[in-house]
Amino acid sequence: MIASPLLRRYGVTGRGARVTLLEGLRERDLLLVALERGETLGFAWVITTRALDRAAYLRLLLVAEGKQSRGVGAALLRDAERRARASGCRHLVLLVTAANRRARDFYSRHGYRLVGNLPGFVRPAIGETLYVKSWPRR
């Protein structure tokens, strides 16, 4: 998964990914892995918080190269949403690289609405767009 164009665009190295992943495990973030016969097909990382009216943040949704458009990302997203709601979150927010039309369309199809653009928010040379999906209050 470290060879993903998305991770390369953000300068993520194998070592950096391990350090960040260990941090997520220590913080008890929600880490979801899609497997098929022992092969990793995808990965989702959700951070739950009381901030932003009890929003969860989808830090990463990544599907392995050559495994896209098979429903893996949609299944991971549904599971992430379900678990975020079950933990008491009212919203799921995420950032998408502004130039990544395919990902932007994916999230729009799954009920996420564009909130706005955040140029240089994560990396100076990369534009981001903020999306949110809210659920009715229980």
PABAKOL-579452 format. One line per field, with one value per residue: residue in three letters; x, y, z of N, C-alpha, C, O, CB in turn. Coordinates in Angstrom, 2 decimals, always signed. Atoms other than C-alpha are relative to their C-alpha. Glycine has a CB too. Example, Ala and Ser with C-alpha at 12.3 -4.5 7.8 and 13.67 -1.06 7.14 Angstrom:
residues 2
type <- (ALA, SER)
n_c1 <- (+0.89, -0.82)
n_c2 <- (-1.19, -1.19)
n_c3 <- (+0.00, -0.06)
ca_c1 <- (+12.30, +13.67)
ca_c2 <- (-4.50, -1.06)
ca_c3 <- (+7.80, +7.14)
c_c1 <- (+0.90, -0.77)
c_c2 <- (+1.20, +1.09)
c_c3 <- (+0.00, +0.73)
o_c1 <- (+1.94, -0.26)
o_c2 <- (+1.18, +2.20)
o_c3 <- (+0.66, +0.90)
cb_c1 <- (-0.99, +0.41)
cb_c2 <- (+0.03, +0.46)
cb_c3 <- (+1.25, -1.42)
end
This chain:
residues 138
type <- (MET, ILE, ALA, SER, PRO, LEU, LEU, ARG, ARG, TYR, GLY, VAL, THR, GLY, ARG, GLY, ALA, ARG, VAL, THR, LEU, LEU, GLU, GLY, LEU, ARG, GLU, ARG, ASP, LEU, LEU, LEU, VAL, ALA, LEU, GLU, ARG, GLY, GLU, THR, LEU, GLY, PHE, ALA, TRP, VAL, ILE, THR, THR, ARG, ALA, LEU, ASP, ARG, ALA, ALA, TYR, LEU, ARG, LEU, LEU, LEU, VAL, ALA, GLU, GLY, LYS, GLN, SER, ARG, GLY, VAL, GLY, ALA, ALA, LEU, LEU, ARG, ASP, ALA, GLU, ARG, ARG, ALA, ARG, ALA, SER, GLY, CYS, ARG, HIS, LEU, VAL, LEU, LEU, VAL, THR, ALA, ALA, ASN, ARG, ARG, ALA, ARG, ASP, PHE, TYR, SER, ARG, HIS, GLY, TYR, ARG, LEU, VAL, GLY, ASN, LEU, PRO, GLY, PHE, VAL, ARG, PRO, ALA, ILE, GLY, GLU, THR, LEU, TYR, VAL, LYS, SER, TRP, PRO, ARG, ARG)
n_c1 <- (+0.82, -0.86, -0.31, +1.16, -0.27, +0.48, -0.99, -1.21, +0.25, -0.15, -1.34, +0.03, -0.98, +0.32, -0.31, +0.96, +1.31, -0.02, +0.03, +1.33, +0.94, -0.19, +0.64, +1.44, +0.30, -0.13, +1.12, +1.23, +0.77, +0.65, -0.78, +0.70, -0.78, +0.73, -0.88, +0.53, -0.99, -1.25, -0.50, +0.62, +0.67, +0.28, -0.26, +0.68, -0.46, +0.97, -0.28, +1.22, -0.27, +1.15, -0.10, +0.87, +1.30, -0.20, -0.35, -1.11, -0.83, -0.53, -1.37, -0.49, +0.70, -0.93, +0.22, -1.23, -0.06, +0.56, +1.15, +1.04, +1.26, +0.52, +0.83, -0.80, +0.07, +1.37, +0.21, -0.76, +0.67, +1.22, -0.39, -0.51, +1.17, +0.76, -0.73, -0.03, +1.33, +0.16, -0.80, +0.63, -0.31, +1.14, -0.46, -1.30, -0.65, -1.18, -0.67, -0.34, -0.85, +0.89, -0.16, +0.40, +1.41, +0.57, +0.32, +1.05, +1.25, +0.29, +0.60, +1.29, +0.96, +0.30, +0.74, -0.83, +0.13, -1.18, +0.10, -0.83, -1.38, -1.04, -1.28, -1.22, +0.31, -0.81, -1.32, +0.08, +0.27, +1.15, +1.30, +0.90, +1.40, +0.60, +1.32, +0.65, +1.26, +0.62, +1.09, +1.04, -0.22, +0.82)
n_c2 <- (-1.20, -1.18, -0.43, -0.73, -1.36, -0.96, -0.14, -0.60, -1.43, -0.67, +0.24, +1.01, +1.08, +1.18, -0.28, -1.01, +0.65, +0.84, -0.88, -0.59, +1.08, +0.32, -1.09, +0.25, +1.14, -0.48, -0.91, +0.79, -0.39, +1.11, +0.42, +1.08, +0.58, +0.94, +1.10, +1.09, +1.08, -0.48, -1.17, -1.26, -0.68, -1.39, -0.44, -1.24, -0.50, -0.98, -0.59, -0.54, -1.17, -0.77, -1.29, -0.22, +0.62, +1.46, +0.48, +0.93, -0.42, +1.08, -0.44, +0.67, +1.13, +0.37, +1.31, +0.42, -0.14, +1.13, +0.54, -1.02, +0.22, +1.35, -0.12, +0.04, -1.32, -0.22, +0.84, -0.60, -1.25, +0.36, +0.50, -1.16, -0.81, +0.76, +0.01, -1.38, -0.26, +0.82, -0.59, -1.26, -1.11, -0.52, -0.38, +0.50, -1.00, +0.51, -0.83, +0.65, -0.81, -0.74, +0.47, +1.40, -0.01, +1.33, +0.09, -0.98, +0.59, +1.13, -0.48, -0.61, +1.10, +0.63, -0.93, -1.04, -1.28, -0.86, -1.13, -1.07, +0.29, -0.34, +0.06, +0.13, +0.32, +1.12, -0.24, -1.31, +0.01, +0.86, -0.52, +0.98, -0.37, +0.54, +0.59, +0.43, +0.73, -0.06, +0.94, -0.57, +0.20, +1.08)
n_c3 <- (+0.00, -0.08, +1.37, +0.50, +0.49, -0.99, -1.06, +0.58, +0.21, -1.29, -0.51, -1.06, +0.15, -0.79, -1.41, -0.47, -0.10, -1.20, -1.18, -0.08, -0.31, -1.42, -0.74, +0.08, -0.87, -1.39, -0.27, +0.15, +1.18, +0.69, +1.16, +0.70, +1.09, +0.85, +0.39, +0.82, +0.02, -0.57, +0.74, -0.40, +1.12, -0.33, -1.35, -0.41, -1.29, -0.51, -1.31, -0.58, -0.84, -0.42, +0.69, +1.15, -0.28, -0.05, +1.33, +0.20, +1.14, +0.82, +0.29, +1.20, +0.63, +1.06, +0.61, +0.68, +1.46, +0.73, -0.73, -0.01, +0.75, -0.31, -1.18, -1.24, -0.62, -0.47, -1.18, -1.10, -0.38, -0.74, -1.31, -0.76, -0.39, -0.99, -1.27, -0.51, -0.57, -1.21, -1.08, -0.39, +0.90, +0.76, +1.33, +0.44, +0.86, +0.68, +0.99, +1.27, +0.86, +0.90, +1.38, +0.10, +0.41, -0.24, -1.43, -0.29, +0.50, -0.87, -1.24, +0.34, +0.22, -1.28, -0.85, -0.59, +0.70, +0.02, -0.90, +0.51, +0.39, -0.96, +0.70, -0.79, -1.40, -0.46, +0.60, +0.67, +1.44, +0.30, -0.41, -0.60, -0.13, -1.21, +0.18, -1.23, +0.04, -1.31, -0.22, -0.87, -1.44, -0.55)
ca_c1 <- (+0.00, +2.95, +3.48, +0.12, +0.29, -1.72, +0.83, +3.73, +2.11, +2.18, +5.74, +4.82, +7.67, +7.48, +9.14, +6.90, +3.80, +4.80, +5.43, +2.10, +0.24, +1.73, +0.56, -2.96, -2.88, -1.67, -4.45, -7.02, -8.08, -10.36, -8.23, -10.04, -8.35, -10.01, -8.43, -8.97, -7.11, -4.47, -3.95, -4.57, -7.11, -7.74, -7.42, -9.49, -8.43, -10.98, -10.33, -13.32, -13.61, -15.99, -14.85, -17.00, -20.25, -18.95, -17.39, -15.24, -12.39, -11.69, -7.94, -7.34, -9.29, -6.96, -7.61, -4.66, -3.59, -5.47, -8.21, -10.22, -13.79, -14.57, -16.53, -13.66, -13.63, -17.42, -17.43, -14.69, -16.52, -19.82, -18.08, -16.26, -19.55, -21.35, -18.65, -18.37, -22.12, -22.05, -19.39, -21.68, -20.35, -22.84, -20.74, -17.90, -15.52, -12.70, -10.21, -9.74, -6.95, -8.64, -7.26, -8.52, -11.80, -12.35, -12.24, -14.39, -17.03, -16.83, -17.58, -20.34, -22.03, -21.90, -23.74, -20.86, -21.22, -18.44, -17.86, -15.00, -11.44, -8.38, -5.37, -2.08, -3.73, -1.84, +1.08, +1.93, +1.69, -1.45, -5.01, -7.54, -11.33, -13.32, -16.36, -18.89, -21.70, -24.10, -26.60, -29.93, -29.72, -30.96)
ca_c2 <- (+0.00, +2.33, +2.47, +4.22, +7.37, +9.15, +8.40, +9.23, +12.59, +13.42, +12.20, +9.27, +6.80, +3.28, +4.38, +7.43, +5.32, +2.88, +5.68, +7.32, +4.02, +3.20, +6.61, +5.80, +2.47, +4.14, +6.73, +3.97, +5.36, +3.20, +1.28, -0.90, -3.27, -5.05, -8.44, -11.14, -14.43, -12.67, -9.86, -6.28, -4.67, -1.46, +0.52, +3.13, +5.27, +7.18, +9.50, +10.14, +13.38, +15.57, +18.56, +20.00, +18.81, +15.25, +14.73, +11.82, +12.49, +10.04, +10.49, +7.97, +5.71, +3.85, +1.01, -0.96, -0.31, -2.55, -3.21, -0.01, -0.02, -3.38, -2.06, -2.22, +1.53, +1.68, -1.22, +0.39, +3.73, +2.13, +0.33, +3.52, +5.44, +2.71, +2.54, +6.34, +6.60, +3.77, +5.65, +8.69, +10.78, +12.96, +13.70, +12.31, +14.85, +14.24, +15.95, +15.07, +16.27, +18.96, +17.56, +14.04, +14.17, +10.42, +10.56, +13.70, +11.98, +8.87, +10.82, +12.84, +9.60, +8.40, +11.44, +13.73, +17.40, +19.77, +22.34, +24.28, +24.42, +24.50, +25.36, +24.20, +22.91, +19.60, +20.30, +23.74, +22.71, +20.55, +21.88, +20.06, +20.05, +19.47, +17.17, +16.30, +13.84, +14.30, +11.90, +12.73, +13.17, +10.21)
ca_c3 <- (+0.00, +0.58, -3.20, -3.61, -5.77, -3.06, -0.37, -2.68, -3.50, +0.20, +0.65, +2.90, +3.36, +4.74, +7.96, +8.28, +7.66, +10.40, +12.91, +12.11, +12.21, +15.62, +16.84, +15.63, +17.45, +20.67, +20.40, +19.80, +16.42, +14.32, +11.81, +9.27, +6.86, +3.92, +3.31, +0.71, +1.14, +3.23, +0.70, +1.84, -0.49, +1.37, +4.53, +6.36, +9.31, +11.40, +14.32, +16.54, +18.46, +20.37, +18.28, +15.50, +17.09, +17.65, +14.24, +13.18, +10.77, +7.98, +7.91, +5.14, +2.82, +0.52, -1.90, -3.30, -6.86, -9.28, -6.71, -7.25, -8.60, -6.98, -4.01, -1.51, -0.86, -0.57, +1.92, +4.02, +3.97, +5.05, +7.90, +8.96, +8.97, +10.91, +13.55, +13.83, +14.39, +16.92, +18.88, +19.11, +16.25, +14.38, +11.31, +9.26, +7.75, +5.31, +3.06, -0.60, -2.83, -4.92, -8.18, -7.43, -9.36, -9.02, -5.21, -5.11, -7.25, -5.05, -1.87, -3.54, -4.66, -1.06, +0.31, +1.23, +0.48, -0.42, +2.30, +0.76, -0.49, +1.72, -0.45, +1.05, +4.23, +4.50, +2.15, +0.70, -2.95, -2.65, -2.60, -0.44, -0.38, +2.78, +2.69, +5.36, +5.87, +8.77, +10.27, +11.86, +15.61, +17.58)
c_c1 <- (+0.87, +0.36, -1.14, +0.41, -0.45, +1.04, +1.30, -0.17, +0.23, +1.35, +0.07, +1.01, -0.47, +0.22, -1.00, -1.39, -0.07, -0.11, -1.40, -1.05, +0.10, -0.63, -1.51, -0.43, +0.06, -1.20, -1.35, -0.91, -0.62, +0.78, -0.68, +0.84, -0.90, +0.98, -0.76, +1.10, +1.37, +0.61, -0.75, -0.56, -0.22, +0.13, -0.78, +0.45, -0.94, +0.42, -1.31, +0.35, -1.32, -0.01, -0.99, -1.33, +0.07, +0.24, +1.09, +0.73, +0.50, +1.37, +0.50, -0.97, +0.82, -0.32, +1.24, -0.11, -0.51, -1.21, -1.16, -1.20, -0.55, -0.86, +0.75, -0.10, -1.38, -0.27, +0.75, -0.68, -1.28, +0.33, +0.52, -1.16, -0.78, +0.67, +0.09, -1.33, -0.19, +0.78, -0.54, +0.30, -1.23, +0.34, +1.27, +0.54, +1.25, +0.57, +0.30, +0.91, -0.87, +0.06, -0.50, -1.50, -0.68, -0.42, -1.13, -1.36, -0.45, -0.72, -1.35, -1.07, -0.42, -0.59, +0.80, -0.19, +1.27, -0.25, +0.82, +1.41, +0.97, +1.37, +1.17, -0.22, +0.90, +1.44, -0.10, -0.41, -1.24, -1.27, -0.86, -1.43, -0.56, -1.41, -0.55, -1.27, -0.53, -1.14, -1.03, +0.32, -0.94, -0.87)
c_c2 <- (+1.27, +0.53, +0.78, +1.39, +1.07, +0.20, +0.60, +1.51, +0.78, -0.28, -1.02, -1.10, -1.20, +0.23, +0.99, -0.59, -0.86, +0.84, +0.57, -1.03, -0.40, +1.07, -0.21, -1.15, +0.42, +0.87, -0.69, +0.52, -1.25, -0.31, -1.22, -0.49, -0.97, -1.03, -0.98, -1.04, +0.49, +1.21, +1.26, +0.70, +1.48, +0.25, +1.29, +0.36, +1.11, +0.44, +0.59, +1.10, +0.62, +1.36, +0.05, -0.74, -1.51, -0.58, -1.07, +0.49, -1.24, +0.45, -0.60, -1.09, -0.32, -1.40, -0.32, +0.19, -1.27, -0.62, +1.00, -0.44, -1.41, +0.02, +0.00, +1.34, +0.28, -0.82, +0.56, +1.27, -0.29, -0.47, +1.14, +0.87, -0.69, +0.06, +1.39, +0.35, -0.76, +0.56, +1.36, +1.18, +0.38, +0.32, -0.78, +1.04, -0.61, +1.04, -0.84, +0.94, +0.64, -0.52, -1.43, -0.10, -1.34, -0.17, +0.97, -0.53, -1.16, +0.48, +0.68, -1.06, -0.65, +0.99, +1.07, +1.29, +0.83, +1.20, +1.16, -0.48, +0.49, -0.09, -0.08, -0.38, -1.10, +0.14, +1.30, -0.04, -0.80, +0.64, -1.13, +0.53, -0.73, -0.47, -0.41, -0.79, -0.01, -1.00, +0.67, -0.29, -1.07, +0.48)
c_c3 <- (+0.00, -1.38, -0.63, -0.50, +1.00, +1.09, -0.52, -0.18, +1.29, +0.66, +1.12, -0.33, +0.82, +1.48, +0.58, +0.19, +1.26, +1.28, +0.20, +0.36, +1.47, +0.89, +0.02, +0.89, +1.47, +0.40, -0.10, -1.12, -0.61, -1.27, -0.60, -1.16, -0.76, -0.51, -0.88, -0.13, +0.47, -0.70, +0.45, -1.24, +0.27, +1.48, +0.26, +1.42, +0.43, +1.40, +0.51, +0.98, +0.46, -0.70, -1.17, +0.15, -0.10, -1.40, +0.09, -1.24, -0.71, -0.48, -1.31, -0.42, -1.23, -0.50, -0.83, -1.51, -0.67, +0.67, +0.07, -0.85, +0.17, +1.26, +1.32, +0.74, +0.57, +1.27, +1.21, +0.49, +0.79, +1.41, +0.88, +0.49, +1.11, +1.37, +0.61, +0.64, +1.31, +1.17, +0.43, -0.88, -0.83, -1.45, -0.33, -0.96, -0.61, -0.94, -1.23, -0.77, -1.08, -1.43, -0.20, -0.28, +0.30, +1.47, +0.36, -0.47, +0.89, +1.27, -0.25, -0.21, +1.30, +1.01, +0.69, -0.78, +0.17, +0.90, -0.55, -0.32, +1.06, -0.69, +0.96, +1.45, +0.55, -0.49, -0.81, -1.47, -0.39, +0.53, +0.54, -0.07, +1.21, -0.31, +1.35, -0.31, +1.43, +0.06, +0.87, +1.46, +0.49, +1.13)
o_c1 <- (+0.44, +0.77, -1.05, +1.18, +0.19, +1.36, +1.94, +0.76, +0.68, +1.59, +1.01, +0.99, -1.37, -0.62, -1.51, -2.09, -1.08, -0.87, -1.92, -1.95, -0.92, -1.20, -2.15, -1.48, -0.81, -1.68, -2.39, -2.14, -0.19, +0.85, -0.80, +1.42, -1.56, +1.97, -1.97, +2.14, +2.40, +1.61, -1.97, +0.17, -0.26, +0.29, -0.81, +0.64, -1.08, +0.78, -1.88, +1.41, -2.38, -0.99, -1.46, -1.77, -0.79, -0.46, +1.93, +0.13, +1.19, +1.50, +1.24, -1.45, +0.90, -0.46, +1.75, -1.19, -0.17, -1.81, -2.19, -1.09, -1.21, -1.28, +0.14, -0.35, -1.51, -0.91, +0.21, -0.77, -1.52, -0.34, +0.20, -1.16, -1.15, +0.02, +0.02, -1.37, -0.70, +0.42, +0.05, -0.12, -2.03, -0.54, +1.96, -0.10, +1.85, -0.13, +0.67, +0.69, -1.60, -0.96, -0.56, -2.30, -1.84, -1.51, -2.01, -2.35, -1.64, -1.77, -2.27, -2.20, -1.51, -0.59, +0.27, -0.28, +1.91, -1.25, +0.37, +1.77, +0.75, +2.08, +1.27, +0.65, +1.44, +2.38, -1.12, -1.15, -1.52, -1.36, -0.83, -1.65, -0.24, -2.21, +0.20, -1.96, +0.18, -1.75, -0.71, +0.86, -2.09, -1.62)
o_c2 <- (+2.32, +1.68, +1.17, +2.08, +2.12, +1.34, +1.39, +2.27, +1.92, +0.13, -0.99, -1.66, -1.08, -0.12, +0.78, -0.26, -0.85, +0.51, +0.58, -0.76, -0.63, +0.76, -0.06, -1.09, +0.05, +0.80, -0.07, +0.49, -2.37, +0.53, -2.25, +0.32, -1.81, -0.70, -1.16, -0.78, +0.14, +1.75, +1.25, +1.00, +2.29, -0.66, +2.18, -0.52, +2.12, -0.38, +1.48, +1.08, +0.38, +2.10, -0.99, -1.44, -2.14, -1.50, -1.06, +1.07, -2.07, +1.18, +0.04, -1.88, +0.48, -2.34, +0.53, +0.04, -2.38, -1.55, +0.72, -1.33, -1.93, -1.03, +0.11, +1.36, +0.81, -0.32, +0.59, +1.51, +0.35, -0.09, +1.20, +1.31, -0.06, +0.29, +1.54, +0.93, -0.21, +0.35, +2.02, +2.30, -0.48, +0.53, -1.27, +1.39, -1.53, +1.97, -2.01, +2.15, -0.05, -0.54, -1.90, -0.36, -1.37, -0.66, +0.63, -0.39, -1.30, -0.05, +0.53, -0.91, -1.22, +0.74, +1.76, +1.28, +0.83, +1.90, +2.31, -1.63, +1.53, -1.08, +0.70, -0.13, -0.97, -0.04, +1.53, +0.84, -0.97, +0.98, -2.25, +1.74, -1.89, +0.26, -0.69, -0.54, -0.38, -1.34, +1.55, -1.34, -1.17, -0.30)
o_c3 <- (-0.45, -1.51, -1.79, +0.16, +1.11, +1.44, +0.17, +0.06, +1.26, +1.79, +1.92, -1.43, +1.65, +2.31, +1.69, +1.15, +1.96, +2.19, +1.31, +1.15, +2.12, +1.94, +1.06, +1.52, +2.26, +1.53, +0.13, -1.00, -0.33, -2.17, +0.06, -1.89, -0.16, -1.16, -0.76, -0.75, -0.12, -0.23, +0.54, -2.18, -0.65, +2.29, -0.59, +2.26, -0.26, +2.25, -0.11, +1.61, -0.11, -0.59, -1.63, -0.76, -0.72, -1.83, +0.99, -2.15, -0.11, -1.47, -2.06, +0.40, -2.16, +0.29, -1.55, -2.10, -0.25, +0.13, +0.68, -1.69, -0.72, +1.74, +2.38, +1.94, +1.67, +2.20, +2.31, +1.70, +1.81, +2.37, +2.06, +1.64, +2.10, +2.39, +1.83, +1.73, +2.28, +2.33, +1.29, -0.58, -1.20, -2.28, +0.56, -1.95, -0.05, -1.36, -1.12, -0.81, -1.79, -2.12, -1.34, +0.63, +0.72, +1.75, +1.15, +0.24, +1.17, +1.63, +0.56, +0.26, +1.39, +2.21, +1.56, -2.01, +1.22, +0.76, -0.54, -0.07, +1.69, -0.51, +1.91, +2.28, +1.65, +0.28, -1.47, -1.92, -1.58, +1.70, +0.03, -0.14, +1.46, -0.90, +2.28, -1.31, +2.36, -0.95, +1.67, +1.80, +0.06, +1.71)
cb_c1 <- (-0.94, +1.27, +0.33, -1.08, -0.69, -1.33, +0.27, +0.34, -1.44, -1.11, +0.58, -1.42, +1.43, +0.82, +1.43, -0.06, -0.28, +1.29, +1.05, -0.36, +0.26, +1.50, +0.36, -0.40, +0.98, +1.30, +0.04, -0.76, +0.90, -1.50, +1.49, -1.39, +1.27, -0.72, +0.57, -0.50, +0.10, +0.98, -0.16, +1.01, -1.33, -1.38, +1.52, -1.56, +1.48, -1.44, +1.15, -0.84, +0.85, +0.00, +1.43, +0.70, -1.06, -1.22, +0.47, -0.50, +1.19, -0.96, +0.93, +1.40, -1.53, +1.46, -1.30, +0.30, +1.45, +1.05, +0.42, +0.55, +0.22, +1.16, -0.97, +1.48, +0.37, -1.02, +0.46, +1.44, -0.33, -0.78, +1.08, +0.97, -0.91, -0.17, +1.40, +0.34, -1.10, +0.45, +1.46, +0.40, +1.18, -0.55, +0.26, -0.11, +0.35, -0.32, +1.31, -1.30, +1.16, +0.34, +1.47, +0.36, -0.13, +1.01, +1.25, +0.31, +0.18, +1.30, +0.95, +0.13, +0.61, +1.25, -0.69, +1.49, -1.23, +0.34, +0.48, +0.06, +0.32, -0.07, +0.16, +0.74, -1.45, -0.59, +0.47, +1.31, +1.20, +0.18, -0.70, +0.39, -0.80, -0.01, +0.06, -0.33, +0.18, -0.51, +0.50, -1.39, -0.21, +0.88)
cb_c2 <- (-0.01, -0.33, -1.19, +0.12, +0.22, -0.47, -1.36, -0.66, +0.22, -0.41, +1.26, -0.60, +0.46, -1.18, +0.55, +1.17, -0.85, -0.85, +1.14, +0.67, -1.21, -0.16, +1.38, -0.30, -1.15, +0.80, +1.18, -0.01, +0.74, +0.33, -0.31, +0.47, -0.73, +0.74, -0.72, +0.51, -0.59, -1.09, -0.20, +0.92, -0.67, +0.40, +0.21, -0.15, +0.50, -0.60, +1.09, -1.10, +1.03, +0.18, +0.24, -0.44, +0.53, -0.70, +1.16, -1.51, +0.90, -0.35, -0.38, -0.59, +0.33, +0.09, -0.03, -1.47, +0.32, -1.04, -0.41, +1.34, +0.27, -0.99, -1.10, -0.33, +1.08, -0.37, -1.44, +0.30, +0.84, -1.09, -1.10, +0.83, +0.24, -1.46, -0.56, +1.00, -0.39, -1.44, +0.14, +0.33, -0.36, +1.23, +1.54, -1.44, +1.28, -1.29, +0.63, -0.35, -0.85, +1.48, +0.08, -0.77, +0.32, -1.10, +0.28, +1.36, -0.49, -0.75, +0.96, +0.88, -1.06, -0.62, -0.76, -0.41, +0.78, +0.45, -0.38, +1.13, +0.64, -0.95, +1.22, +1.27, -0.41, -1.33, -1.22, +0.67, -0.55, -1.41, +0.69, -0.29, -0.34, +1.05, -1.21, +1.21, -1.47, +1.42, -1.33, -0.57, +1.31, -1.15)
cb_c3 <- (+1.22, +0.77, -0.86, +1.09, -1.35, +0.61, +0.65, -1.37, -0.51, +0.93, +0.47, +0.17, +0.44, -0.46, +0.14, -0.97, -1.25, +0.04, -0.14, -1.33, -0.90, +0.33, -0.64, -1.42, -0.26, +0.17, -0.95, +1.31, -1.05, -0.31, +0.39, -0.49, +0.54, -1.19, +1.24, -1.41, -1.40, -0.01, -1.54, +0.73, -0.30, -0.47, +0.24, -0.08, -0.06, +0.02, -0.07, +0.69, -0.76, +1.54, -0.51, -1.28, -0.95, +0.65, -0.89, -0.16, +0.47, -1.22, +1.14, +0.24, -0.34, +0.50, -0.89, +0.33, -0.46, -0.18, +1.41, -0.50, -1.47, +0.18, +0.02, -0.32, -1.00, -1.09, -0.28, -0.44, -1.26, -0.75, -0.14, -0.88, -1.22, -0.46, -0.20, -1.14, -1.00, -0.28, -0.45, +1.36, -0.93, +0.67, -0.09, -0.68, +0.81, -0.77, +0.57, -0.84, -0.64, +0.02, -0.40, +1.29, -1.49, -0.39, +0.86, -0.69, -1.45, +0.36, +0.70, -1.26, -0.92, +0.58, +1.01, +0.04, +0.53, -1.45, +1.42, +0.98, -1.36, +1.25, -0.91, -0.05, +0.13, -0.49, -0.91, +0.11, -0.72, +0.61, -1.17, +1.48, -1.29, +1.14, -0.96, +0.89, -0.58, +0.32, +0.65, -0.37, +0.80, +0.49)
end
